[in-house]
Amino acid sequence: MMRILLVSPPAGFSYRVLGVSRPPLGLAYMASLLRDRYEVNIVDFNVETRHWSEYPYGDFDIVGISVDTSRCPVSFEIARAAKEHGPTVVVGGPHVSFMAEEALATGVIDYVVRNEGEYSFLSLVEFLAKSKPFEEVRGVSYLANGQVLRTPDAPFIHDLDSLPFPARDLLPLDLYRERMNGRLMTTMVTSRGCPFNCDFCSSSEFFGVRWRARSVENMLEEIDIIHNKHGYSALSFVDDNFTLNPERAIKVSERISANGWDLVWAAMTRVDTVVKHPEMVRAMARAGFSWTFIGFESGSQEMLDAYGKKAGTEDARRAIAILKDNKVRVTGAFILGAVDETEEMIESTIEFAKELDPIRAQFSLLTPYPGAKLYERVADRLLTRDYNLYSGMYPTIKLDHISPERLTNLLISAYASFYGRPGKALENSSYICRMVPSMTKYFANRLIVNETKSACRACVNAGKQVANLYRILT
């Protein structure tokens, strides 16, 4: 029987330090389709004790690696390590879907699976297992005589209910320790696709602009398994937009309440949806809706228009008031560093974040991910193609009015200004304790990027040791 290994590469920027520990559901969905006919294993190097360079890739016929932009360099290193042991190496995910030629040029990757990958990868495995002709393989790019060739695109999966639930039993669930309101938490996907196609996001290209949702009954069946079989009492719906259909969100909430499940849960939503449907927020809150991640993005209407957002600053004020009235905790996302943004605009966004006063704020530097409209628009402005720096924490675009050094200082100022207020620091004390080592390593990495003197490197290494010691002590 053909043996397949699915690999989740290690994430950068100390996600585990921040308490982010989530199972790779994309690979688990892939495994659920394959497991009836093939032997499938999943390794997640974010929790695996062995280093990726020491893994026995030679024990498998196919190694499939999930690749996003910030993990691209380590993903290609894993591909090289695997290829040295002989298996067929396949990559998939948002980065390589749009940069297949770059991936194949490494010489260690045999095939790229593009976009939504379950059935494309299955068709490729069937070909490699000699049970399907190559003419029937869909959604795959490969090299032939030095040229990149593409098989026809696979259609997006219209009926998501037809997919088996992700193979969580193939994951080391006891190693994922992220918590919500003190409860052990896991994740779930209930829809794919996004019609909004924001300038900085590649999701609409990767999953399509048509929103495809699982049925309420199908969702409830998986929630029951997560809650009653696996024992989770906290759940995060990680759809790009859980509330795109407010009636569906209300119905799911009412069914959760009717079932009497002791759940707290999180979901992502949008400013305009919250403002238009406060009754939806009320129904969700009654069912345990406790946290949301929402993109406020900017305090400048000019920037909101440039990002393609459908709501303004006044809408943001109304939305967070509705959420707070329903005791929903908010993580607000803000973007700094658009091409023509001024320092004054960034300062207004920082002040706007403090005015809205969500429980937490995430400030990110505008980063051009392949597949997003932004990527093509700023191609001649890129400061670096080192994808290790594409985490949203490093300047990657040459701006009209702000230098990279000043932009970095503004990002640091944003976090210090928001979390440095006594009340906010107290409210987020445990979160800040987790964040300090991560931010220390960030400062150290900034020095490595901008300085090459050995004395400075010694300071960097000392800083990393201090960060590690702090993590142990806290």
Secondary structure as GFF3:
##gff-version 3
##sequence-region A 1 474
A	DSSP	beta_strand	3	8	.	.	.	ID=ss1
A	DSSP	alpha_helix	25	34	.	.	.	ID=ss2
A	DSSP	beta_strand	39	44	.	.	.	ID=ss3
A	DSSP	three_ten_helix	52	54	.	.	.	ID=ss4
A	DSSP	three_ten_helix	57	59	.	.	.	ID=ss5
A	DSSP	beta_strand	62	66	.	.	.	ID=ss6
A	DSSP	alpha_helix	72	83	.	.	.	ID=ss7
A	DSSP	beta_strand	88	92	.	.	.	ID=ss8
A	DSSP	alpha_helix	94	98	.	.	.	ID=ss9
A	DSSP	alpha_helix	100	104	.	.	.	ID=ss10
A	DSSP	beta_strand	111	113	.	.	.	ID=ss11
A	DSSP	alpha_helix	118	128	.	.	.	ID=ss12
A	DSSP	three_ten_helix	134	136	.	.	.	ID=ss13
A	DSSP	beta_strand	140	144	.	.	.	ID=ss14
A	DSSP	beta_strand	147	150	.	.	.	ID=ss15
A	DSSP	three_ten_helix	160	162	.	.	.	ID=ss16
A	DSSP	three_ten_helix	168	170	.	.	.	ID=ss17
A	DSSP	three_ten_helix	173	175	.	.	.	ID=ss18
A	DSSP	beta_strand	179	180	.	.	.	ID=ss19
A	DSSP	beta_strand	183	188	.	.	.	ID=ss20
A	DSSP	beta_strand	191	192	.	.	.	ID=ss21
A	DSSP	alpha_helix	203	207	.	.	.	ID=ss22
A	DSSP	beta_strand	212	213	.	.	.	ID=ss23
A	DSSP	alpha_helix	216	224	.	.	.	ID=ss24
A	DSSP	pi_helix	225	229	.	.	.	ID=ss25
A	DSSP	beta_strand	234	237	.	.	.	ID=ss26
A	DSSP	alpha_helix	246	259	.	.	.	ID=ss27
A	DSSP	beta_strand	264	269	.	.	.	ID=ss28
A	DSSP	alpha_helix	271	276	.	.	.	ID=ss29
A	DSSP	alpha_helix	278	286	.	.	.	ID=ss30
A	DSSP	beta_strand	289	297	.	.	.	ID=ss31
A	DSSP	alpha_helix	301	307	.	.	.	ID=ss32
A	DSSP	alpha_helix	313	325	.	.	.	ID=ss33
A	DSSP	beta_strand	329	336	.	.	.	ID=ss34
A	DSSP	alpha_helix	343	356	.	.	.	ID=ss35
A	DSSP	beta_strand	360	365	.	.	.	ID=ss36
A	DSSP	alpha_helix	373	377	.	.	.	ID=ss37
A	DSSP	three_ten_helix	379	381	.	.	.	ID=ss38
A	DSSP	three_ten_helix	387	389	.	.	.	ID=ss39
A	DSSP	alpha_helix	404	419	.	.	.	ID=ss40
A	DSSP	alpha_helix	422	427	.	.	.	ID=ss41
A	DSSP	alpha_helix	429	450	.	.	.	ID=ss42
A	DSSP	alpha_helix	454	473	.	.	.	ID=ss43
###
